Each structure stands twice: as C-alpha cells, then as structure tokens.
Amino acid sequence: MKLEDLQPTAAVRGILPDALATVVSVQWYGSEALELTYKTPAGKVANELLYRHDEPRLELVEQGRPWSFDGDGALFRLVSEARRIRLAHLFDPVLAVHTSVVDPLPHQITAVYESMLPRQPLRFLLADDPGAGKTIMAGLFIKELIARGDLQRCLIVCPGSLAEQWQDELYRRFHLPFEILTNDKLEAARTGNWFLETNMVIARLDKLSRNEDVQQKLQAPDCRWDLVVCDEAHKMSATVFGGEIKYTKRYRLGQLLSTLTRHFLLMTATPHNGKEEDFQLFMALLDGDRFEGRFRDGVHVADVSDMMRRMVKEGLLKFDGTPLFPERIAYTVPYKLSDAEARLYKSVTDYVREEFNRAEALENDKRAGTVGFALTILQRRLASSPEAIYQSLRRRRERLESRLRELEVLQRGGQAAPILAPAVAALDADDVEDLEDAPDNEVEAAEEEILDQATAARSIVELKAEIETLKGLESLALAVCRSGADTKWRELASLLGEIFTTGSNADRVAEPTIPYGAGPIPRPVPSAHQKLVLFTEHRDTLSYLESRITTLLGRKEAVAMIHGGMGREERTKVQESFKHDPEVQVLLATDAAREGINLQRAHLMVNYDLPWNPNRIEQRFGRIHRIGQTEVCHLWNLVAEETREGDVYRKLLEKLEQARQALGGQVFDVLGRLKFEGKSLRDLLIEAIRYGDQPEVRARLTTVLEHALDRGHL
C-alpha cells in the first residue's frame, strides 16, 4: 500500500504487532513522511511517524459489515470441528472406548475412568492379574489424555520381548503410532537426541537402565514427558538386607523416570515379593516423600489403597455378573527315573556340585558367577530330557577341547593365556537377572556360549581332567538316549493318549499317574479336535519331542513349534495355524511363547520342563487362561521323583494346590512373589542340588517350603 491510502477510519495491519490499528487522522510533512494518529482495539490513542520505506510492512484491511457471514465457510467448519473434538470428553464420558477397536470389560472401564483419570497428576500402580488386559487399560488412558489436550509426549518402558507387542496393540486398537527405540534411530537423530524428535516412544527396559548415554539424552533440559508407563514394573525393584538398601540399575532408572514426567503409571501383576520393606521401596518410585525410609522408622505396613489397584482373575466379572474367566486347575504328575537315568542324574549332579565348589574358590567373583550360571543350565537340561543333556555335554566337551588345543599351542610358543576364553561374557547377579527377562533368542545365544565355554579350571591339567569327566558323562547320556529309557516321555505319551486317542488305540496307552494333592487326573473326552500347548525350556528337547509326538499321533502336520530362533512373522503364522487349523493339535513351545501370544483356542497345557522362575508358570498358563477362554483350563506339571530339584518343586506345588482348594482358586497370583526366607526359588533349587545330600539341609528346605505360603502371602 501507499501512504496516501491512510485515511480516517481505515484499518491497518503492521502498526501494532498483534492487532489492527484504526486511523484517526493524518498530518503530512512534505511528500515522504507523515504523522499517523491511530486507535488500538482497546481504545487507546497513539501517534507514530511513518516514511516511504515503511510502506512494505503496512497492509490495508477491508472490513466487511458486522455479522455479514461472508467468511471462509470451510475454514470455519474446520475450526469448529477441532473445537468440538477438543471438548468431546465433556459430552462422551467414555470417549476413548467409542473411538477405539476394543470390547472393554467392567474392570477395564473402572480402572481407567474411576481409578486413574480422576487422579491429576497420576502416580499409580496398576497390579491386576496377567491376562486382565492392562495394555488395553493403558491405551484407553493415553487416548483419554490426548482427547483432553493433556498428553503430547508419552514414553512406554517395557521388557525387550514385549516392545513389538506394545507397538502392535497400540496401533491396531487405538491408532497410536508409537516408535520403538533402536541404536540406528539414536545415531540418525537430526538434533543428536532422538527423544526430542519423537513424541510417542517405546523403549526397552534394559536399554535404558544399562546405557548411561541414553539416560543422558533422557535428562536433556527440554526432554519432558506428559506420561511414562512402565510395564512389568516389578523388575525396577530394590531390596533391603541387613538394614542396608541395595539399589539396582533398574530401580535407579525408575527414580529418574519419576522426575521426568507429570503422569507416572507402573504396571505389574506381581507388585509384592513378600517383604514389606521392599514393597515400600517400590512404592517410593511413585511418592518418595511418603514411602522411602518409613519402614526403618517403624511403619511396618503401608496403606496404598489410594495409589494402587489389584484384581485377581477369579474376581473379574462380565457385564452380566458372571465370572470372566473359567476355573483353572494345575496337577502335579510325578514320575520315577529308570536305573540308567538315575545313574546319569547322580553322575551329572556330582559333576555340577564339584564344579560349583571349584568356582567358589576362584578369586574373580564375576568369573565364578559365569561358571555358576553355566552349571545351572547344565542341571536344568539334565532335568529336561536325555537328548538335551547329551547334546549339551557333547557341545561343552567339544568347545573345551578346542580351547585346550589353543592353550597348548600358546604354551609351546611361550605365551600365557587365561583358561576362560576372553570372548565369554562375565556375569554377576544383575546380569543373570537381565537374561531372565531378555528375548528368548538372546537367552538361547547367551546360554549356549556360556555353557559351552565357562569352566572353573585354573590350569591346563585341570582342564584336561574336566574334559575326561565330560567324556564319561557324555557316554552315559548317549547310552540312555539309545536305550529309550525315557520315563518322562512315557508319562507325556500316556497323557497325550488320554486326550487324543480314541477307540481301540486308547488301549495301547498306559494309565496316567495320579498327581499329588489334586486327586486323579481328569480324563478329557478323547477327541481329534482337542488342542494342547506344551512348554519346554530347551531347543534340543523341542526337536526331540516333535519327532516323538509326530510318531505318536501319526501325522506331521499335527505338531507346530514356536521357539526363539523364529522371526516375528513366522511366529505369528504358527500361532494363527494353531488357532484356526483343525489339523494342528499340539503346539510345542519354548518360553518365546510365554508372553505376548494368545492361545485361548486351547484349554490344555503341559509343563514338560518346570521353570526355575515361578513367575513363568503363571505367564505360561496365562497363554490359554485369558479373556475369551470358555473351557476349564488344565495344567499338568511333570516332576521327577527322587531328584533334588524335583523334591523341592513337588513340595511347593503340593502347598500351592492346598492353598488353591482353601481359597477357591485364588493362588496363581502369588507365584511370582514367593520368597523362601529371603531367597528366590532359583537359589533354593541350587542349594538343594549342592547340599541336598546333607540331612540337616534337606530338613531345613522342607521347613522353608512348608511355611512358604503361611505368612500372609495370599
């Protein structure tokens, strides 16, 4: 515009920074300048000198008649629709439910709309049973906060094995586009900090807790979050021992995350490990002022009802008031080792016990931890199957022989080298715990490397002696494999015959054994349409069982497998095949299938191998006992009699069954939080293996197990 266009009553943009100015009068000074008197929207009168060079910043605005309705209709509709959506929660109290692909249940709605949304800011522990749909509840909560304009940046922290499941569920059900943190994304960040560039993030728990560089990026000044969700939050725990607190890296991460967010949501099915002081430390992640240190001040029980919700499966209902989940029953199926198996068991256990003692004598604690971990793997494979222990012994002997040859060559060259190969990772207690929670393929790779190479030998002479011992054990294991004396398999074959075989074929199958504490095993109606999930811990046993079960059922297509070496897409195909193909009757799985897979098409399950982490029993059972299951779920646990770890597990399962009958089924939720005089089940089993031949130790272990469920855990 030109200065000559400035006339009284004209509206001009460019005089005021954020509003229009109305011209009152103009006083010219020659032809190149003028004094403008104008009025602001607030009615204030002001003056300003304007020159020709000011013309580019000025704009004359033509104002239409008041209420002429001649504006841009499409733009008005866009603005009004945005405003309507912004206020939608005021008119629809369950907006997220109606805009998501979910079929919500009463306990999920009450969790989000009664327990979580009214709390501002939210500092909360959601501790419902596995399979209750905590992911759905978190998704509904996130979407409700977005609708209220209260959430732009969200961080979800979970175990690595669950990251992809979280991403899939949140996008498929809620259309929330979360991205998973990877090294490539961190390195490719344009600003150097990927967290600042991404608003919806899923990060692996151990990636954050063990990487200080990533934690530094999280603590950047502008890197604040509106909501942080921690799944399987019990892993971020600290312990009190002897009046001192042991802080783990995961707990320190929890403390850090608590300071970086307004809303903080912890989710776990096992919030309590049986020690009140540890539980209060855990709750201090939500409110440090209220909980931290109070146990030592004499407050022995904390009221957390205003910060926590816990519902067990047996208490969950549908909208019509009927139980959401059917009954679930577990049976202990004992079996006795044959003479050949008993000799093999004794020989391998003696070897493991001796190597444990040698490992304790090592000055390097981390090396001792690595060797101890390798020996526990060997003992677990001994309990799994003759095939698993034979293959493990063979591979260990071959790798140690290879190491021996390397050492002898170096010795001839006058060079000293450590017995333990440098490539073997040194493990402490935290590392072992991290492996428990790592994806199945990572666990398998680490176990194989450590089992095959970790040794307590301190010299070439000791290494040679250990190799000779392994040769003898390998021969014993091979003899058992060739003899076919596998009583554990015969127990399983008997059970499979009861389930799948009809007509005259049923006469060929032996009677199933009566379990401890549960009465006779129920006899399912034999049917070719039954489906069963069978869990084992080791890939060698998996392949062994595939061959045996295929032969028993007479059809190769009747058996499907899931293990850690399979890709995500292939695993999904197997899952869908098991659910929908009537020809597939048995799913063989390692613990790669214990989380994130829905198998409620089946209602029968067998634990061929019992895990040393009792949490996994509930995780496995939760694959079939979940929302959508309509049949009573049955679980058979195979336990070897007259073995040290078998005796421990059998006594524990008997106590659990007694508690289940007394409490109407509400017992499985305590499995993950059992502590035995401050020890975990894993520690108890190792103690039984090492010292179980001592009468006083056996008596003490029995006493500990007898009282495991008598101290208010239930």
N, C-alpha and C positions, 0 to 999 in steps of 0.2 A: 504494500500500500504506500501511498504518498502522504506526506504531512498535511497536504491540502484536504485529505479525506477526513481529518479530525474535526468533526462538527459537534456542537452541543447535542446531548442525549445519545451519541453513538457509543456502542460497547466495544472495547478494545482489549485484545489479548496481547500480553507481552509487557505491560506496565507492572502488574503485580505477578509474583512468582506462581501463585496457585489459584488465581481468580480473575474475573473480568473487572475492568475499570470503566466507569461511566463518565463521559466527557461532560464537564460543567461549562468551561469556557476556554478560549484560545487567545493568546496575546503574541503576535508575531514580532520578531526582531530581525528586520531585513527579510531576505528570501530564503535563508539557510537555517534559521532557528526559530523556535517558539517556546513560550511558557504555557504548559498544559495544566489546567486545574481540573482535577477529577475526583470522583467519589468512589469509595470502596463499597463492597456489598454490605458492610456493617454500618454504612452511613457516614464514615469519616471522610473529610475533605482534605486533599493534599495537593502539592504542586510538584512539577518536575520539568526541567529544561530538556528539550528534545532537539536533535540535529539530524541532518540528512543521513548521516551514517547509522542512525538508529532505525531507519525505515525497515530494514530486513527482519528485525525482531518483532515488529508490530504486525498485528492482524486485526482487521475489522470484522466483527462478528455480527451477522444479521440475526436479530432476534425475532422470532415469529410471535404470533399472538398468543397470549396465555391460554393454556388448555386447548390448543389447536389440534392436538393429536396427529401432527404431521411428521413425527419422528420415525426412525427405522423400526418397523414392526418386528422383523426377525431378531434384531438385537435386543429389543425389549423382551421378547419371548425367551431368549437365551438367558438373560439376566434373571427374569422371574422364575424360570425353571431351576436355575442354580440356587436361588434363594429358597425355593420350595424344598429342594433336596437337602439343603443345609438344615432346614427345620423339620425334616421328615420324622425324626425321632420323637418330636413332640406330639405327633398325630398317630404314629405307629409305635407302641411301646416295645415291640419285638421286631424292629426293622431288619436287623441282620438275619433273623430266621427266614423272613419272607423274601429276602434278596439273595439267598444262598441255596446251593444244591444239597440240602441236608434234611433229614427226617428227625427232628430233635425229639428228645425224651424228657420226661419231667425233671430228672435230676440234672440234666444239662442246662435246661432253662433256669432252674432255681439257682444253679451255680453262677451263671452269668448275670442274671437280672436281679437276683436277691442278695447274693453274697459278694459279687465283685464290682459291678457298675456303681452301686451307691457309695463305694469307698473311694474318695478322692483326696489325695492321691492313693493309688492302690499299692499296698505292701502285703502280699497274701501268699499263703501256701495252699495249693490245691492238691489233696492227697487221696483222691478216690482210687479204688481198685484198678488194676490193669484191665483193659478192655471196656472201661466205662465211657470212653470217648473224650479223654482230656484234650486231645488235639482239636476236636470239634468245639469244645468249650473255649479254647484259646482263640480259634478262628473267629467265633462269634464275638468274643470280647474285642478283638482287634478291629473287626468291621464296625462294631458299635462306636468305638472311639473315633474311627475315621469319619463316620456319619456326623459325629458331634463336633468335628473340627479339632479334636484333642490329640490326634496322632498323625504325624507325617513320617517319623523315623522309628523303625522297630527293629530290634535285634533279637534273634532266637538262638540260644546256645543249647546244643544237644550232643549226645554221643555221635561219633562219626557214622555208625551204622544206621542212624535214623535221619541223617540230614536229607537224603533224597526223598524219604517218605514224607517228611515235613513239607518239602517243596511241592511234591505232587498233590498232597491233600489240600494245602492252602490254595493252590491254583485251581484245582479241579472243583473244589466245593465252594470256594469263596472268591475266586478270580483275583487272588492277591499274588502279584508277581515277585516273589522273593528270589534272591540270588544267593548261591552257596559260595562262601569264601574259599578261594584256592590260591596257591602260590602264584600262578600265572596272572590272576587278576590283581594281586598285590603289586606285582612287578610292572604291570602295564598301566597302572593308575596315572592319569594325566597330571594330577596335582601332587603325586607322591604318597597320597593317603586315600586308599580306595574307600575307606569308611565314610569319608566326607562326600564322596561322589555318589554313594548308593544309600538309598533310604530304607530299603527292605532287605535285610541281611540274615542269612542262616550261617552260623559258624560252628565248627566242631569244637567240643569242649576242650580236648587236649591240645588242639592247635592254639587256642588262646592261653591256656594255663601254662604251657611249657615254652612258649615263644615270647621272649621279652620284647623283641622288636615289634611284634604285632600289638602287644599291650601298650607300648609307647604310642603307637598310632591311635589306639582306642582312647588314650588320655589327651589327645590333641585338644587345644582350648575350645574349638568350635564343634567338637565331636560329642554332642549330647544326644541322648535318645529319649523319645517320649515313652517307650515301653521296652523293657527287656524281659524275655521269657526264658527260663532255664528248665529244660526237660531233664528227667532223671536227676533231679537236683540233689538227691541224697549223696551223689558222688562228690559234691562240694562240701565235704564234712571235715571237721576237726575232732580230735579226741583228747580227753582228759585222762592222764595216767600219773598216779603218784602226786597229785596236786599240781602237775605241770600240764600245760596245753601244747599239743603237737599240731601245729598248723601245716596243712598240706598246700601244695601249689594250687590245687583246685579251690580250696577254701579262700586263699588269698585272691583268686580271681573273682569269687563271689563277692568278697568285700569291695573289690574295685568296681564291679558292675553295679553294685548297690549305690555307689556315689555318682554314677554317670547317667542316671535315669530318674524320671519322675514316677512312673509306674513300674513296679518290680514284682513279677509273678514267678513263683517257684512251683514246679510240678513234679511229684514223685508218688509212687504207690507205697513206698517204704520209708516214711519220714523218721521213724524211731528205731534205733538199733538196740533198744533195751537198756541204755544208760541215759538217765535223765540229764546228767551234766553235758553229754554230747548233744542231746536234743536241744538243750537251751543254747548251746553254741551255734547250732544250725539255725535256730530261730533268730539269733543275733544278726544274721545276714539281712533280715527284714527290719529289725529295730535293735540296733546295738545298745542304745541307752537303756532299753527296757530289760534285755536278757543277758548281755555279756557280763560275766563275772558274778552274777547274782547267785549261782549255785554255791559258790565258795563262801558266800556271805550267809548261808544257812537257809536259802529258799530252795527247798528240795523238789517241789512240784510247781510248775508254771501253768497258769490258765491261759490257753492260747485260742480259746473258742472264738475270739473276735478277729483272729488273723489266720485261721486255718479251717478247712472243711475236709472231713474224711467220711466216705461212704463205701461200705464193702458190697460186693456183688449180691450177696444174699439179702441185702436190704433195699435193692433198687427195684422200682416198680414201673409198670406201663401206665398209660393214662387211665386204663380201666381198673387199676388197682391190683392187677395180677402180677406175679413175680416176672421181672425182666429176663432173668437167667434161670435155666433149668438147674436141677441138682447136679453136683459133680462129686464123684467118689473115686478115691485112689486105693489101689490094692498093692500089697507087698507080696511078690512072688519069689519065694526063696528056692534056691537050687544048690545041690551039693556037687563039689568038684569031683571028677573022677580021680583015680590014683595018679595017673600020668599028669593031669592038670594040677593036682595038689603038689606033686614034686616040683613042677615048673614054678608054681606060685612061691613055694618056700625058697627055691634057689634064687629067683629074681629078687624077692623081698630081702633076702640076706645080703645080696649084692647092693641093693639100694641103701639098706641100713649102714653097711660098712662104708660106702662112698659118702653118705651123709656125715659120718663121723670124721672121715678124712677131710671133707670140705670145711667142717667147723675148725679144723686145725690150721687152715690157711690164714695167713696174716691179712690178705686182701679181702675185706668184707664183701665188696661187690663181686669178686670172682666167686666167693663162697655162695653168694645169693644166686649167681648164674648156674653154678653146678647143682645147687639145691633145686632150682626150677626144672632143670633137665631131668633130675631123678624123679620128681613128682610126675612129670609127663610119662616117664617110663612106667611108673607104678600104675598110672591110670590106664595106660594101654594094655598092661597086663590084665587088668580087670575087664577090658573091653572085649577082646577076642584073641584066640591063639594066633590068628592071622596078623592082627595088629601088633602084638608083641614080637612075633617072629620078624616081620618086616622092619620094625623099629630097631631091634637088636642087630639085624644084618646091616642096615644103613649106618648105625653107630659104629659097628666094628670096622666097616669099610672106610669110613671117614677118619677114624683114629689111626688105622693102618697107613692111610695116606699122609697124615700128619707125622707119624713116626718116620716114614721114609724121608720127608722133608728135613726133619730134625737130624737124622743120621747123616744126610748129605752136608748140612751146615756144620755138624760136628767135625766131619772129616776135613772140612775147609777151615777149621779153627774158629768158627763163629758161633757164639752162644745165641740161643733164641728161647723165648718162653714156650712152655708146653701148650698152653692155651692159645689157639690161633688168634692173631690180632683182630681178625675180621669179626670175631664173636662179640656181640654186644654184652657189656657188663650190666647186670640188673640189680637194683635194690628193691625194697618192698614197694615203693611207689611205682616203679617200672612194671612190676608184676601186676599190680592193681590196674594200671593203664591197659595192659594187654588183655585183662579180663573184659574190658569194655570196648576194645578195638574191633573193627570189622573182621569177620570170620577169615577172610583171605589173608589179612595181615597177621592174625594169630597163627594160622597154619604155617605161614612162611617163617615166622619168628621161632615157633616151636621146633620146626624141622632143623633150622640152623643151629639152635642151641642144643637140642637133644643129640644131634649127630657129632658135635664138636666139644661141648663143655665137659671137662674132666678135672678131677681133683688131683691127678698125678703131678708130682713135682720133679720128676726126673724121667729119663728115657727108660730106666729099669722099671719104674713103677708103671709107666705107660704100657710097656710090653706085658707086664703081669695083668693089667686090666684087660688088654686085648685077648689074652689067653682065657681069662674068665668069661669074656663075652662070647668067645668061640664055643665054650661049653654050654652056655645058656642058649645060644643060637641053635645048637644041635638038639637040645631038649625041646625047644619050641617047635622046631621042624618036625620032630618025632610026634609031638602032639597033633600038629596040623595033619600029618599023613595018617595018623591013626583014626581020625574022625571022631575022637572022644571029646566032643564039644557039648557039654550038658546044658550050657546056657542056650545054645541054638535049639536043642531039643525042647526046652521049655517054651521057647518062642514058637516053634513049629506046632507044638501042641495047642497053643492058644490060637494061632492062625487057622488051624484045622477046625477048631470050635466055631470060629467066626465065618469062614468062607466055604468050608467043605460041606456038601450036602449028600444025602443018600448013602450008598454003601461005602463011599470014600471016607466017610467020617469014622468008620470002624478002624481005619488004619492009623488014626491019630491017638496018641496017649492021652489019658485024663489029665487035665490041668491041675497043678498043685494048689492046695488050699493055702491062701495067704494068711500072714499074721495079722491079727487084730481086725480083720474085715469080714470074717465069715467066708463061705465058699465063693469062689469066683463066679459071677453071674454067667449064665450060659446064653449068649446072644443067639437069636434065631438065625441059624445058618442061612446066608444069603449071598448071592453073587454080586448084589448091589451095595453091600457094606463097604465103607471106606475107612481106612486106618492110617494114622500118622505114626511113624516110628523114628525116634531120635537116637542117634549115636554121636559120639564126640570125635570120631576119627575117620579119616577118608579110607584107610585100609579096611576097617570094619564095614564101612558103607559099601565098598565094592564086593566084599565077601558076602554080605547079606543080600545084595542084589542078585548074585548068582544063585544063592540058596533059595531065596523066596521065589524067584522066577521058575526054578525047577519044581518047587513045591506046588505052585499054582498052575504050572503048565503053560503059561503064556508070558512072553517077554514084555508085551505091552501092558501087562497088569501092574508093573512096577515103574514108578517115576522117582527121580532123585533131585535134591537140591543141596548144593554144597558151596563153600566159599569161593571156589575157583570159577564159578559160573558168573557170566555177566548179568547185568541188571535185566536186560531184555529177555535173555534165555530163562532166567529165573521166573520172570512173570509168565512166560509161556507154559512152563511146567506147572505153576500154580493154577492157571486157568484150565489146563488139561485135567488136572486132578479134580477140580471143582465141577467140570461140566462133561467130561468124557466118562461114560459108564464103564468102559473097558479098563480104566485105571483104578485099581483097588487099593494099592499101598503106596504111600509117599515115604521114601527114605530121606532123612534129612540130618545134616549136622546142625550146629547152633546158628548157622547162617539163616535158618528159618524160624528162630525163636522170637524175633522181633520184626514188626512191620509187615507180616504176611497173615492174611485172613483165610483160615481153613475150616470155617464152621460147617462146610459141607460134610465133614466127618465128625463123629462124636466119640470115636475110639482112639486111644493113644497108648503107645508103649515107650517107656524109657529103657532102651536096651542098655545104655550106659547112664549111670546117675552122675550128675554134675557135682563138683566139689563146691560150687557156689549154690546154696539152696534157692537163691533168688531165681535161678534159671528153671527150676521145676515149675514155678508159677508162670514164668514167661512162656515156657513150652506149652503148658496146659492152657494158657490164655490164647493160644492159636486156634483152638477149637471151642473153648468155652468163652464165647464173646457174643456181642449183640447180633441177633439173627439166628442163634442156635436154638433149636426146638426140642432136641433129644437130651436125655440124661447123659452126661459125659462120664466116661470111664477111663481111668488111667492105671496101667499096670507098671509097677517098678520092679525090675529084675534085680535081685540081690543075692550075691554068693554067700552061702553059709560058711562058717569056719575060716573066713578071711578077716583080717584085722579091720580093714575099712568097711567090709560088709557088715560086720557086727555092729560097728558104730552107726551106720546108716539104718540098719534094721531096727535098732532100738529107737532111733529118732523117729522113724516112720510109724512105729507102734505107738509112740507117745502122741504123734500128730493125729493118728486115727482115733485114739481115745478122746482127744480134745475135740475132734470133729463131731463125734457122736454126742458129746456132752453139750456142745454149743450149736447144734443144728446146722453144721456145715461151715460155720464161720471160723476157719482155721488157716486157710491157704494164705491169707493176707499177712500172717506173721512169719512166713518162711524167710523172707529177706531180712528181717530184723532180729533173728535169733542170735544170741551171744551166749557162749558157754564159759562162764566165769571170766568174761572179758576177752575170750578168744573166738575166732571165727571157726566155722565148720572145717575149712581147709586146714587150719592149724591143728585142730583136733584130730583129723584124719592122719596128718603127718606124724603126730605124736603117737597115734595108735600103731602106725607102721614101724616106727623106730623103736618104741619101747613096749609094744603090746605083749611081748613075751614075759614081762615082769608082772607078777600077780598084783602088786600094790598099784601099779599104773592102770591095769585093767579095772580094778575095783574103783579107782578114782574116776575113770572115764565113765563107768556105769552110773556112778552117783551124779556126775555132772549132767549126763543125758536125762536121768530121771527127773532132775529139777529144772530142766531147760524151759519147760512150759508152765512152771508153777510159781512164777514170780511176777504175775501181773502182765505178762506179755500179751495175753488175749484180751 
